[in-house]
Amino acid sequence: MGLRDTMSNLSLNSSSDLTMLQIPKLRDDGSNWSDYQPRIQKAMGSKGLWRHIEGTAVALKPYAVVNDEYFLSDLKTPATEEQIESKEMKLADFEKKEYLAQHIILLTTSVCLGLK
């Protein structure tokens, strides 16, 4: 397995994954921004997270619920079990990516910068 295969299998779930991708910790004074920014962007982009950082990732809207029944956007057609499960999985995936992007930023910045 080559380096490319190894990196494509990373889930960025631990700081060791970040070390492997060689994302430097951003200094409080920002003096290493020119090194940090392209690396964090590429790492996040490789995991489909960069749009979450930019704020351009679009979250799905949950189905409307009327009397405990889920309806499509026309509010007349009931959603099928498969549609409901699919939507819920997509909503959970979006939320997971939001939190993962925030987590990576917190891991690669100081506590002071992370609070901002």
Z-matrix of the N, CA and C atoms (Angstrom, degrees):
N
C 1 1.457
C 2 1.528 1 107.73
N 3 1.323 2 116.55 1 126.24
C 4 1.453 3 121.22 2 -178.91
C 5 1.518 4 112.38 3 -84.18
N 6 1.325 5 115.98 4 174.02
C 7 1.458 6 121.62 5 -179.64
C 8 1.525 7 110.87 6 -59.87
N 9 1.314 8 116.94 7 -40.33
C 10 1.463 9 120.51 8 179.61
C 11 1.527 10 110.61 9 -60.02
N 12 1.353 11 117.34 10 -43.63
C 13 1.462 12 120.57 11 178.28
C 14 1.510 13 111.23 12 -64.70
N 15 1.319 14 116.67 13 -42.27
C 16 1.459 15 120.71 14 179.65
C 17 1.516 16 110.35 15 -60.82
N 18 1.329 17 117.12 16 -46.31
C 19 1.461 18 120.53 17 -177.38
C 20 1.522 19 111.42 18 -68.18
N 21 1.332 20 117.92 19 -33.64
C 22 1.460 21 118.76 20 -179.56
C 23 1.515 22 111.59 21 -71.52
N 24 1.342 23 117.54 22 -20.68
C 25 1.453 24 120.56 23 179.15
C 26 1.519 25 112.98 24 -89.58
N 27 1.325 26 118.74 25 -3.31
C 28 1.456 27 121.08 26 -179.01
C 29 1.517 28 110.44 27 -69.40
N 30 1.302 29 115.15 28 142.72
C 31 1.452 30 119.44 29 177.79
C 32 1.516 31 111.71 30 -106.75
N 33 1.323 32 117.28 31 -4.73
C 34 1.466 33 122.41 32 -177.80
C 35 1.525 34 110.83 33 56.60
N 36 1.330 35 116.20 34 39.58
C 37 1.452 36 119.74 35 179.92
C 38 1.515 37 112.99 36 -95.10
N 39 1.319 38 117.87 37 -2.18
C 40 1.457 39 118.91 38 179.92
C 41 1.515 40 109.67 39 -144.86
N 42 1.327 41 114.81 40 164.46
C 43 1.455 42 118.98 41 179.16
C 44 1.515 43 110.85 42 -66.67
N 45 1.353 44 119.13 43 -24.93
C 46 1.461 45 120.16 44 177.57
C 47 1.527 46 110.46 45 -66.92
N 48 1.336 47 117.60 46 -33.16
C 49 1.467 48 120.57 47 174.72
C 50 1.522 49 109.87 48 -62.78
N 51 1.323 50 116.71 49 -41.40
C 52 1.458 51 120.71 50 179.57
C 53 1.514 52 110.71 51 -66.23
N 54 1.323 53 117.33 52 -38.51
C 55 1.455 54 120.58 53 178.12
C 56 1.515 55 109.66 54 -62.87
N 57 1.331 56 117.04 55 -42.12
C 58 1.454 57 120.57 56 -179.75
C 59 1.531 58 110.66 57 -61.80
N 60 1.315 59 116.75 58 -35.91
C 61 1.457 60 119.88 59 177.66
C 62 1.531 61 111.22 60 -81.09
N 63 1.310 62 117.18 61 -5.67
C 64 1.453 63 124.45 62 176.72
C 65 1.524 64 113.52 63 57.37
N 66 1.310 65 115.55 64 52.14
C 67 1.456 66 120.65 65 174.67
C 68 1.525 67 106.61 66 -89.10
N 69 1.321 68 117.11 67 117.70
C 70 1.464 69 118.41 68 179.94
C 71 1.524 70 110.34 69 -73.73
N 72 1.310 71 116.77 70 153.09
C 73 1.463 72 120.57 71 174.85
C 74 1.534 73 107.10 72 -75.86
N 75 1.311 74 116.54 73 130.45
C 76 1.460 75 120.86 74 179.87
C 77 1.519 76 109.51 75 -70.45
N 78 1.312 77 115.74 76 128.00
C 79 1.468 78 119.85 77 178.16
C 80 1.521 79 110.22 78 -72.84
N 81 1.331 80 115.63 79 150.46
C 82 1.469 81 121.01 80 -179.00
C 83 1.524 82 112.72 81 -56.44
N 84 1.318 83 116.26 82 -33.57
C 85 1.468 84 118.94 83 -178.59
C 86 1.529 85 112.31 84 -86.28
N 87 1.324 86 117.18 85 -1.26
C 88 1.458 87 121.32 86 178.20
C 89 1.514 88 114.31 87 72.29
N 90 1.314 89 117.37 88 10.76
C 91 1.470 90 120.58 89 -174.40
C 92 1.531 91 113.22 90 -65.20
N 93 1.334 92 118.27 91 -18.10
C 94 1.464 93 120.13 92 177.88
C 95 1.541 94 111.85 93 -108.88
N 96 1.322 95 116.74 94 22.34
C 97 1.470 96 121.53 95 -179.82
C 98 1.523 97 111.75 96 -55.73
N 99 1.338 98 117.31 97 -40.28
C 100 1.469 99 119.85 98 -177.12
C 101 1.532 100 111.58 99 -65.80
N 102 1.308 101 118.10 100 -22.11
C 103 1.463 102 122.21 101 175.36
C 104 1.532 103 110.31 102 -90.13
N 105 1.316 104 116.37 103 -41.42
C 106 1.467 105 122.63 104 -176.25
C 107 1.526 106 111.86 105 -67.61
N 108 1.310 107 117.44 106 -49.33
C 109 1.474 108 122.01 107 -170.71
C 110 1.536 109 113.41 108 -57.73
N 111 1.331 110 120.11 109 -51.38
C 112 1.473 111 116.63 110 -178.50
C 113 1.525 112 112.85 111 -68.03
N 114 1.322 113 117.05 112 -31.19
C 115 1.462 114 119.44 113 -179.79
C 116 1.527 115 111.68 114 -71.94
N 117 1.311 116 116.88 115 -42.87
C 118 1.466 117 119.38 116 179.40
C 119 1.532 118 109.46 117 -67.92
N 120 1.327 119 116.71 118 -37.02
C 121 1.463 120 120.17 119 178.89
C 122 1.526 121 111.04 120 -64.70
N 123 1.318 122 117.28 121 -44.47
C 124 1.472 123 120.20 122 179.94
C 125 1.526 124 110.76 123 -67.17
N 126 1.329 125 117.29 124 -42.34
C 127 1.466 126 120.18 125 179.70
C 128 1.523 127 110.69 126 -62.88
N 129 1.324 128 116.40 127 -46.36
C 130 1.466 129 120.02 128 179.78
C 131 1.521 130 110.69 129 -67.82
N 132 1.320 131 116.66 130 -39.75
C 133 1.464 132 120.16 131 177.93
C 134 1.515 133 112.30 132 -61.57
N 135 1.335 134 116.56 133 -37.57
C 136 1.461 135 120.36 134 -179.44
C 137 1.521 136 111.88 135 -66.46
N 138 1.313 137 117.33 136 -19.57
C 139 1.458 138 122.02 137 178.74
C 140 1.522 139 112.66 138 -107.44
N 141 1.328 140 117.09 139 9.45
C 142 1.460 141 120.62 140 179.11
C 143 1.513 142 113.56 141 70.93
N 144 1.344 143 116.87 142 28.73
C 145 1.456 144 120.88 143 -175.18
C 146 1.526 145 114.00 144 -107.72
N 147 1.327 146 118.05 145 -14.25
C 148 1.462 147 119.52 146 -171.61
C 149 1.523 148 112.12 147 -61.27
N 150 1.334 149 118.12 148 -39.01
C 151 1.472 150 120.00 149 178.99
C 152 1.520 151 111.27 150 -63.61
N 153 1.324 152 117.40 151 -26.60
C 154 1.468 153 120.75 152 176.40
C 155 1.528 154 109.72 153 -70.22
N 156 1.308 155 116.99 154 -35.26
C 157 1.462 156 121.33 155 177.70
C 158 1.525 157 110.10 156 -70.17
N 159 1.328 158 116.29 157 -43.09
C 160 1.468 159 120.58 158 -179.62
C 161 1.526 160 112.53 159 -72.86
N 162 1.318 161 116.85 160 -17.03
C 163 1.463 162 120.30 161 -177.84
C 164 1.511 163 113.27 162 83.31
N 165 1.343 164 117.37 163 17.40
C 166 1.461 165 120.32 164 -178.72
C 167 1.531 166 112.95 165 -103.22
N 168 1.337 167 117.33 166 -2.99
C 169 1.463 168 119.77 167 176.52
C 170 1.528 169 107.85 168 -71.18
N 171 1.308 170 115.66 169 133.26
C 172 1.466 171 120.50 170 -176.27
C 173 1.528 172 109.86 171 -100.79
N 174 1.301 173 115.54 172 123.03
C 175 1.469 174 120.73 173 177.55
C 176 1.522 175 109.48 174 -83.23
N 177 1.308 176 115.16 175 139.84
C 178 1.461 177 119.49 176 173.99
C 179 1.523 178 109.56 177 -70.93
N 180 1.290 179 114.97 178 152.65
C 181 1.460 180 119.63 179 174.69
C 182 1.533 181 107.27 180 -92.44
N 183 1.319 182 117.26 181 137.68
C 184 1.469 183 118.66 182 177.57
C 185 1.526 184 110.53 183 -66.87
N 186 1.319 185 115.44 184 160.08
C 187 1.456 186 119.51 185 177.20
C 188 1.525 187 110.22 186 -64.86
N 189 1.316 188 115.27 187 149.42
C 190 1.465 189 120.13 188 174.04
C 191 1.528 190 107.79 189 -70.25
N 192 1.314 191 114.99 190 141.10
C 193 1.467 192 119.92 191 179.80
C 194 1.532 193 108.08 192 -118.17
N 195 1.325 194 114.91 193 123.32
C 196 1.457 195 121.37 194 177.94
C 197 1.528 196 106.99 195 -129.14
N 198 1.334 197 115.77 196 122.02
C 199 1.468 198 120.78 197 -178.72
C 200 1.528 199 111.47 198 51.28
N 201 1.347 200 115.60 199 46.54
C 202 1.465 201 122.69 200 178.44
C 203 1.527 202 113.79 201 63.11
N 204 1.315 203 118.15 202 20.92
C 205 1.461 204 121.72 203 176.60
C 206 1.519 205 108.37 204 -121.59
N 207 1.346 206 115.35 205 137.23
C 208 1.463 207 121.93 206 -178.62
C 209 1.523 208 110.00 207 -88.99
N 210 1.360 209 114.94 208 136.58
C 211 1.462 210 120.00 209 -179.06
C 212 1.525 211 110.84 210 -126.47
N 213 1.348 212 114.65 211 149.43
C 214 1.457 213 120.97 212 174.94
C 215 1.532 214 108.97 213 -68.90
N 216 1.314 215 116.44 214 176.95
C 217 1.469 216 120.68 215 -173.69
C 218 1.524 217 113.82 216 -61.88
N 219 1.338 218 118.11 217 -21.50
C 220 1.468 219 119.12 218 178.24
C 221 1.530 220 111.85 219 -75.29
N 222 1.336 221 116.12 220 -7.54
C 223 1.470 222 124.21 221 -179.90
C 224 1.528 223 113.51 222 61.54
N 225 1.339 224 116.22 223 15.54
C 226 1.461 225 120.83 224 178.42
C 227 1.527 226 111.40 225 -120.30
N 228 1.324 227 116.02 226 -32.24
C 229 1.458 228 121.34 227 -175.04
C 230 1.522 229 110.41 228 -94.13
N 231 1.339 230 116.68 229 119.30
C 232 1.465 231 118.53 230 177.35
C 233 1.536 232 110.65 231 -66.52
N 234 1.317 233 116.22 232 141.88
C 235 1.463 234 121.56 233 176.77
C 236 1.523 235 109.02 234 -78.81
N 237 1.325 236 116.11 235 143.36
C 238 1.458 237 120.59 236 177.30
C 239 1.530 238 109.30 237 -79.05
N 240 1.330 239 115.32 238 164.27
C 241 1.475 240 120.05 239 176.88
C 242 1.522 241 110.31 240 -56.61
N 243 1.343 242 116.69 241 -42.49
C 244 1.469 243 121.30 242 -179.65
C 245 1.525 244 110.90 243 -62.78
N 246 1.326 245 116.20 244 -42.06
C 247 1.466 246 119.78 245 178.54
C 248 1.526 247 110.94 246 -64.33
N 249 1.314 248 116.59 247 -41.96
C 250 1.464 249 120.92 248 -179.23
C 251 1.524 250 109.84 249 -64.44
N 252 1.336 251 116.96 250 -47.53
C 253 1.461 252 120.82 251 179.61
C 254 1.523 253 111.30 252 -61.46
N 255 1.324 254 116.71 253 -43.27
C 256 1.455 255 121.10 254 179.94
C 257 1.532 256 111.44 255 -62.04
N 258 1.325 257 115.49 256 -45.65
C 259 1.473 258 120.47 257 179.76
C 260 1.524 259 110.17 258 -63.07
N 261 1.336 260 117.23 259 -44.09
C 262 1.457 261 120.58 260 -179.70
C 263 1.518 262 111.45 261 -62.89
N 264 1.335 263 117.24 262 -38.93
C 265 1.467 264 120.55 263 177.37
C 266 1.525 265 110.84 264 -65.31
N 267 1.319 266 117.19 265 -40.73
C 268 1.469 267 120.81 266 178.76
C 269 1.528 268 111.36 267 -66.86
N 270 1.325 269 116.44 268 -39.70
C 271 1.467 270 120.10 269 177.31
C 272 1.526 271 110.55 270 -64.28
N 273 1.326 272 116.94 271 -42.64
C 274 1.470 273 121.33 272 179.02
C 275 1.524 274 110.70 273 -65.49
N 276 1.338 275 117.19 274 -39.23
C 277 1.467 276 121.21 275 178.87
C 278 1.526 277 110.70 276 -64.11
N 279 1.322 278 116.50 277 -42.44
C 280 1.462 279 120.47 278 178.06
C 281 1.523 280 110.17 279 -60.42
N 282 1.323 281 116.77 280 -46.78
C 283 1.459 282 121.32 281 -179.20
C 284 1.531 283 110.81 282 -63.55
N 285 1.327 284 116.35 283 -40.71
C 286 1.459 285 120.59 284 178.98
C 287 1.532 286 110.58 285 -62.19
N 288 1.323 287 116.98 286 -41.65
C 289 1.468 288 120.68 287 178.85
C 290 1.528 289 111.31 288 -66.33
N 291 1.320 290 116.64 289 -37.98
C 292 1.472 291 120.15 290 176.80
C 293 1.526 292 110.40 291 -59.30
N 294 1.329 293 115.51 292 -49.48
C 295 1.463 294 120.36 293 -178.73
C 296 1.524 295 111.57 294 -66.93
N 297 1.332 296 117.62 295 -38.74
C 298 1.464 297 120.38 296 179.82
C 299 1.530 298 110.60 297 -64.93
N 300 1.318 299 117.50 298 -41.59
C 301 1.466 300 120.82 299 178.05
C 302 1.526 301 110.27 300 -61.50
N 303 1.315 302 116.60 301 -44.32
C 304 1.471 303 120.67 302 177.98
C 305 1.526 304 110.76 303 -63.46
N 306 1.318 305 116.79 304 -40.37
C 307 1.457 306 121.81 305 179.80
C 308 1.535 307 111.11 306 -62.20
N 309 1.320 308 116.51 307 -43.32
C 310 1.466 309 120.15 308 -179.73
C 311 1.520 310 110.36 309 -64.59
N 312 1.322 311 117.21 310 -41.53
C 313 1.469 312 120.06 311 176.89
C 314 1.525 313 109.62 312 -60.21
N 315 1.319 314 116.89 313 -44.55
C 316 1.466 315 120.16 314 -179.86
C 317 1.528 316 111.83 315 -64.65
N 318 1.337 317 117.47 316 -35.65
C 319 1.463 318 120.58 317 178.55
C 320 1.525 319 112.71 318 -70.40
N 321 1.318 320 116.61 319 -26.55
C 322 1.466 321 119.74 320 -173.70
C 323 1.523 322 112.85 321 -106.40
N 324 1.310 323 116.75 322 12.10
C 325 1.464 324 121.30 323 175.74
C 326 1.525 325 108.15 324 -133.14
N 327 1.316 326 115.37 325 164.49
C 328 1.460 327 119.27 326 176.76
C 329 1.523 328 109.54 327 -74.75
N 330 1.309 329 116.05 328 168.30
C 331 1.467 330 120.86 329 177.84
C 332 1.521 331 109.32 330 -59.40
N 333 1.314 332 116.60 331 -40.79
C 334 1.472 333 121.54 332 -179.62
C 335 1.521 334 111.13 333 -59.60
N 336 1.342 335 117.16 334 -48.50
C 337 1.468 336 120.21 335 179.43
C 338 1.519 337 111.59 336 -71.45
N 339 1.328 338 116.66 337 -36.15
C 340 1.464 339 120.71 338 -178.99
C 341 1.512 340 112.74 339 -62.08
N 342 1.308 341 117.47 340 -29.41
C 343 1.458 342 120.37 341 179.21
C 344 1.523 343 112.24 342 -71.29
N 345 1.312 344 116.99 343 -20.71
C 346 1.465 345 120.92 344 -179.69
C 347 1.505 346 108.94 345 -81.23
